[in-house]
């Protein structure tokens, strides 16, 4: 996991790679894990940092999707429920059971939702997380002491999974590297090369840090760039029709007091037809999400005032203490790379199934899907790539492949639980240098040693990489993250060999970015 070593491998390569992957989110990195663990020579390039886009901006749930069951997409729900179980099996340090309560305020809601959730639970088969059942009013209040009590009749409880998306992604990057893949962040693909037969046989890229040009040859190129899928497809065919219909989802983060305890709220029907969640996450309360069609995808999407107001209004219907703008600690937006279906403008109705497309030049693109099903998506994609590139067929092994950090009792590491088996090594850093045990901010549990670890072992290159994705400070408390930036920049500069000018620029850039995670007014 040393970026310089990864780039050196690419520069030294003389033979075509078996598989070249563009995109370092859950889909691309999942493909790298699958392909490398089968024994193929794999290279992955990411234009920014791993997980910069959609993969760090989810609702933090590993779930089948109750809403998709209502839509009648039983096959997607069953696939996701199975993958949910495999994720908990292979990454127990990051995936946990979570109790969800559907509160009922009308007499028919508990039996109606209770029946649907029993079906949901039954579909999970041996991978089920826990039984669902109807709760009385008193039992509902035991689970959710801050729920709106006016008109409350009871509720239904069911169990799903929760995770830390960016931490899982970084562990998957490490897993891919351990399996022999070569992965580099901050390498932007600028073009695709073709052979005399018109088929894509490589790509051109630029190292964003040094400005150096890179060319590599590959037997097959996979486009796993999510919301930017069509941009890459048009590198191969300028006339390619639009495939992705981007949709924006927004989440608000509040203090833990808004949802104390260890149960979440699931609202099955909001005024816009979506499911709304309020979940406990890293000792905070996360509420979301919205579903707003976008005309264009960006790397740093920004929540609209209307989305913020919608979430606040919906949360106020279910929380005894209605949250206000002043209570928001962070607001973040993510873009779903949904696959276009005709001329529909309602992105909430679009399927979350993944789609694999191979164009006339042999470029393989994968879009759609969801975090929970990343492993199955990767298996399907690699199977297609192997056939397309005429590689020797080898079986997928990721159903039972432990993800880096695997530890069945990681909770004993306290705030370092998300590191799993790496937690002991981070503790050793503190033993070797006591100053590294100092907290970065009183409002969050992070210590200086984690910054050192992220620079040395997780390819963090910027203050944003650390505070947004290696740690989750920006997504939990944007003001605290802004205050942490100078200390993080100094530690990174020491680790990466940068000067005072770099520190100043990094702090300024991060503080500008972080300002968009704070609501106006």
Secondary structure, 3 states (H helix, E strand, C coil): CCHHHHHHHHHHCCCCECEEEECCCHHHHHHHHHHHHCCCCEEEECCCCCCCCHHHCCCCEECCCHHHHHCCCHHHHHHHHHHHHHHHHHCCCCCEEEEEEEEECCCCHHHHHHHHHHHHHHHCHHHCCCCCEEEEHHHHHHHCCCECCCCCCEEEEEEEEECCHHHHHHHHHHHHHHCCCEEECCEEEEEEEECCCCCEEEEEEEECCCCCEEEEEECCEEECCHHHHHHHHHHHCCCCCCCEEEEEEEEEEEEHHHHCCCEEEEECCCCCCCCEEEEEECCEEEEECCCEECCCCCCCCCCCHHHHHHHHHHHHHHECCCCCHHHCCEEEEEEEEEECCCCCCCHHHCCCCEEEEECCCCCEEEEECCHHHHHHHHHHHHHHHHHHHCCCCCCCCHHHCCCCCCCCCHHHHHHHHHHHHHHHHHHHHHHHCHHHHCECCCCCCCEHHHHHHHHHHCCCCCHHHHHHHHCCHHHHCHHHHHHHHHHHHHHHHHHHCCCHHHHHHHHHHHHHHHHHHCCCC
